[in-house]
Amino acid sequence: MDSKHKEELQQNDLEHFLTHFGEFWNKHGNKVLGVVLVVLLALFGIRYMKLRALERQERDWSELATSTSPESFERIAQDTSDPAVRAYANLKAGDLLLEQTLPETKNDRDKTTDKRTNEELLNDARTRYQAAMQAPESSIVLRLNALMGIAVVDEAQNKLDSARANLEKLKAQAKDYPLIAQQADKRLAMLDRLEQPITFAPDKPDLSTLPAPKTGDVPDNKAGGVLPFDIPTDNTGTQPATPQLPTSEPPATTVPDKTDEQPAPTPSP
């Protein structure tokens, strides 16, 4: 088969395709255009949604960085669609709720509109910590910090057995994080001190029930013994010597009268 014959066959195939394509387009062209348009719109919509989600994520992380109150973190955790942002917001809300139960923050808390009691704040903090710890998107470090927060809430509510169990669990899970494990050890040692009973000093004895001392109970030094302290005695050595006090008026002093003095006789020449 020479090249000329091949060229004729290719031209016939092209003419056949164009002839049948025209018939196909006239019959199904609108459907094809509709499918292409739908695919393009879907691709555009997916890209638009990704851009909006990225913008919302950036906005949520920006709000996390600038928020300072538990209410703002609670709102972010409720409104965000990003699971990672929600988990971190719950952790920060729990930390601030727990901090508000401390005595040194009472003055700052009185200035806010949050009128929850300490017990309500502790319960809300526990709820936030549990939500952060149970979120599948939470990192291991975030979960460990949330578990530490739950243990601290247990301590504040005097649930020492639960606090010890959570700290032991935290210590076992933080093998690759020595700083967190050290914090767990310190809090466990503090729990040991809290569980020790407090020993109070004995009551002072009632001195009124003791017998009065006898007159001859004070030792003397007649037998040449050594007294524990020196007691001044009188000449008999039996009673303490009475010190001599000065009289109210000093003794009179005789002053010679100058008028009684006679002049010395003048020697005669």
Secondary structure, 3 states (H helix, E strand, C coil): CCHHHHHHHHHHHHHHHHHHHHHHHHHHHHHHHHHHHHHHHHHHHHHHHHHHHHHHHHHHHHHHHHCCCHHHHHHHHHHCCCHHHHHHHHHHHHHHHHHCCCHHHHHHHHCCCCCCCHHHHHHHHHHHHHHHHHCCCCCHHHHHHHHHHHHHHHHHCCCHHHHHHHHHHHHHHCCCCHHHHHHHHHHHHHHHHHHCCCCCCCCCCCHHHCCCCCHHHCCCCCCCCCCCCCCCECCCCCCECCCCCCCCCCCCCCCCCHHHCCCCCCCCC
